[in-house]
Amino acid sequence: MKILFVTPRLPVPPNRGDRLRYFHFARVLSKKHSLSLLSFIQSEKEMTHVPDLKEYFDDVETVLLKPWQSYRSMLLGLFSKTPLQVFYFHSKEMQRRIQEVLKRDNFDVIYTFHLRMAPYAKKIRGAYRVLDLTDAVSLFLERMLRHRSVFLRPILYREYLTVKRYESLVVGKFDECWLISTVDKDAMNLGNGVSKIFLVPNGIDVDYFKPSEPRPASNSILFVGYMGIESVDAVSYFYKDIFPLVRKEIPSAKFYVVGADPPGKIVKLARDKNVIVTGFVKDLRDYYNKAAVVVVPMKFVVGVQNKVLEAMAMKLPVVTSSLGNEGIDASPGKEIFVEDEPNAFANRVVEILKNEHLRMEIGSNARSFVERKFAWANVLDRMNEIHSKISRNQMPPASD
């Protein structure tokens, strides 16, 4: 089949959860299907990554959307019923370009990533339209509200209400929509649209994320993740409320914060000699191999956390919050540790650092778990089903 990817960002570098998902989808699907890409970029510098995409896409086209244009669009949309994050990616040039691409080529499937890009594909005819919602954004906003300042809450609440409404409406505009987990599906007000929802979970490349053996002894605690607001909150929470408790028991413990684009408040943590903030690193495996435990104390997230899957594949014990295990559903105490209170979280980290046998046992169980349950190839199974549906001419028309 010929598949057009429509994405808000280039799939490379795959250094954040959204990019990871459609990068690996492209990697897997390109082995059997012909792929093209139409994507936004935020600066001309990103064009240096385009050659890296030629391995997976026959054609790559980009539309420059500068941040000031996005903020202007958000201001203009402040009093509408459309989410601001949709206005952020509003572009007449993107609409024009997608029409040009569709005139030039006939595609069997249009794969659109996230509700932010939905306006560009919802009216397309003649191709099977897939909207990868990934997560329930409304659930994420609902969870985030209580953790943000009182000054931000009114605008966030407005966004929550508009997203909740928009999610239920946009599902009806596509032939089918994808989500990562049942938690996200249950959180959305879908009504009759629930029949269009398919679960396509994230995966993990277990051949790439493979630990070095043997792993050297270490008192290193690792957090990995693109420094979005949820990661910044988690790192700040760990450093303030949990790490001091760990250091009372193990003064030599080191906290590594590895992830692209750390803001100033995270960079400043490195003033503490027991904290190392790296920013972007080329190969995360170098840090996984040096770590004794990975911490993921997330307080407002949705969907499946790739950072948890990567660590588990690297045979590392993970201590996370209940939300960090949501959608993964590893067995607490056997394949993962789940703690929601600072004291319990700290005690579990200390226990792992002091007990080599426990580290090895949980790490081994963790890798076996992700090998069984999580594979990027799941997307190929779903796309094969779509191919069969198209071949049988069983494409139900989406509503206008």
SULHUDA-V754488 format. One record per helix or strand of 2 or more residues. SS is the DSSP state (hx for helix, st for strand). FROM is the first residue (numbers start at 0). TO is the last residue. If there is no record, write none. Layout:
ss-><SS,SS>
from-><FROM,FROM>
to-><TO,TO>
This chain:
ss-><st,hx,st,hx,st,hx,hx,hx,st,hx,st,hx,hx,st,hx,hx,st,st,hx,st,hx,st,hx,st,hx,st,hx,st,hx,hx,hx>
from-><1,16,33,43,58,66,83,91,108,114,127,136,149,175,181,190,196,219,228,253,263,274,284,292,305,316,322,335,341,355,377>
to-><6,28,40,52,63,75,87,103,112,119,133,144,170,178,186,195,198,223,248,257,270,278,289,295,312,319,324,337,353,372,390>
